[in-house]
Amino acid sequence: MLTKSQKEAILAELKEAMSQNKVLVMADYRGLTVGDMQALKREVREAGGKMQVAKKTLLNIVLEDAGIEFDTRSFVGPLVFLFGPEETVVPKKVWNFARKNENLKIEGAILESKVLSSADTVALAKLPSKEELLAKLVGTIQGPVSGFVNVLAGPMRSMVQVLKAVSDNKA
């Protein structure tokens, strides 16, 4: 049983994590080993996120203070809360971990005060990251430009090949 001061410390941690991060993923961790939990925590930390195990009623207090209408007590079993500073990075890490380990079940998420279902959270995790989207944009912009350069360089390339062939025949 947690003392009142311990609960207040956890509440402060949860409030700080909610204010500093854009996304909160909630997952059922029953059946995970300590090693699995440490591996998940390591992956989330590498993504710049934070993992917190706490009572659902404490998270309800934090959500209520933030103005988010959601009751975590509707979930059966314990939850782990995974906070992320970016919209897709931590959900993607959690989803990849859940695909490898069937004991971790994504229950839902809160994205900037919007509640997402389990299916919506998985869809969010499948979205490409900001860097991937920027790379695709650069590739899309670069494609026509490089094609145009190749079209302009084609006649000169052909002329050089003809001159080379002529010089080879004379030699």
C-alpha positions in Angstrom: 0.0 0.0 0.0 1.4 3.4 -1.0 1.6 6.2 1.6 0.1 9.6 0.9 3.5 11.1 0.3 4.4 8.4 -2.2 1.2 8.9 -4.1 1.8 12.7 -4.2 5.3 12.1 -5.6 3.9 9.8 -8.3 1.2 12.4 -9.1 3.9 15.0 -9.5 5.9 12.8 -11.8 2.8 12.0 -13.9 1.8 15.6 -14.1 5.3 16.6 -15.2 5.3 13.8 -17.8 1.9 14.8 -19.2 2.9 18.5 -19.5 6.3 17.8 -21.2 5.1 15.2 -23.7 2.7 15.1 -26.6 1.6 11.5 -26.5 0.7 9.0 -23.7 0.4 5.3 -24.7 -1.3 3.0 -22.2 -0.5 -0.7 -22.4 -1.4 -3.9 -20.4 1.9 -5.5 -19.3 0.6 -8.6 -17.6 2.9 -11.5 -18.5 6.0 -9.5 -19.2 9.2 -10.5 -17.4 11.4 -8.0 -15.7 13.8 -8.3 -18.5 11.1 -7.5 -21.0 10.0 -4.5 -19.0 13.6 -3.3 -18.9 14.0 -3.8 -22.6 10.8 -1.8 -23.3 11.9 1.0 -20.9 15.3 1.1 -22.7 13.6 1.4 -26.1 11.2 4.1 -25.0 14.1 6.0 -23.3 16.1 5.8 -26.6 13.2 7.4 -28.3 13.3 10.3 -25.8 10.3 9.0 -23.9 9.5 7.9 -20.4 7.9 4.8 -18.9 5.9 4.9 -15.7 4.0 2.2 -13.9 1.3 3.7 -11.6 -2.2 3.2 -10.4 -4.9 4.0 -12.9 -6.7 6.2 -10.3 -3.6 8.4 -10.0 -3.6 8.9 -13.8 -7.3 9.7 -13.7 -6.5 12.5 -11.3 -3.8 13.9 -13.6 -6.1 13.6 -16.7 -8.9 15.3 -14.8 -6.5 18.2 -13.8 -5.5 18.5 -17.5 -9.1 18.7 -18.6 -9.2 15.3 -20.4 -12.3 13.3 -19.9 -11.2 9.7 -19.8 -11.5 7.0 -17.2 -8.7 4.5 -17.2 -10.6 2.3 -14.7 -12.5 0.9 -17.7 -9.4 -1.1 -18.5 -9.0 -4.5 -16.8 -5.6 -5.1 -15.2 -2.6 -3.0 -14.6 -1.3 -0.5 -17.1 2.1 0.9 -18.0 2.1 4.5 -19.1 4.6 5.4 -21.9 5.1 9.1 -22.6 6.6 10.5 -25.8 7.7 14.0 -26.9 6.8 13.3 -30.5 3.6 12.0 -31.9 4.7 8.8 -33.6 8.1 7.7 -32.2 7.1 6.2 -28.9 3.9 4.6 -30.2 6.0 3.1 -33.0 8.5 1.7 -30.5 5.7 0.3 -28.3 3.9 -1.2 -31.3 7.1 -2.9 -32.6 7.8 -4.3 -29.1 4.2 -5.6 -28.8 4.5 -7.3 -32.2 7.6 -9.2 -30.8 6.1 -9.9 -27.4 2.5 -10.9 -27.4 2.1 -10.2 -23.6 2.2 -6.5 -24.2 -1.2 -5.2 -25.3 -1.7 -1.6 -26.4 -4.9 -0.4 -24.8 -5.0 3.2 -26.1 -3.4 6.5 -26.1 -3.9 10.2 -25.5 -2.5 12.5 -28.2 -2.5 16.1 -27.1 -5.7 15.8 -25.0 -7.4 13.6 -27.7 -8.2 10.0 -26.6 -7.3 7.3 -29.1 -8.5 3.7 -29.1 -6.2 0.7 -29.4 -6.8 0.6 -33.2 -6.2 4.3 -33.6 -3.0 4.0 -31.6 -1.7 1.2 -33.8 -2.6 3.3 -36.9 -0.7 6.2 -35.3 2.3 3.9 -34.8 2.2 2.8 -38.5 2.5 6.4 -39.7 5.9 7.4 -41.0 8.0 9.7 -38.8 8.7 13.3 -39.6 12.1 12.5 -40.9 10.8 9.8 -43.2 8.1 12.2 -44.6 10.8 14.9 -45.2 13.0 12.4 -47.0 10.1 11.4 -49.2 9.3 15.0 -49.9 12.9 15.7 -50.9 12.9 12.6 -53.1 9.7 13.8 -54.8 11.1 17.2 -55.4 14.5 15.9 -56.6 13.1 13.3 -59.0 11.9 15.8 -61.8 15.0 17.9 -61.4 17.4 15.0 -61.9 15.3 13.7 -64.8 15.5 17.2 -66.4 19.3 17.3 -65.9 19.6 13.8 -67.5 17.5 14.9 -70.5 19.7 18.0 -71.0 22.9 15.9 -70.7 21.7 13.2 -73.1 22.7 14.9 -76.4 26.1 15.9 -75.1 26.7 12.4 -73.8 25.7 11.0 -77.3 28.0 13.5 -79.0 31.0 12.5 -76.8 30.3 8.8 -77.5 30.3 9.5 -81.3 33.5 11.5 -81.1 35.1 8.7 -79.0 34.0 6.1 -81.6 35.4 8.2 -84.4 38.7 8.7 -82.6 38.9 4.9 -81.9 38.3 4.2 -85.6 41.1 6.6 -86.8 43.6 5.3 -84.3 
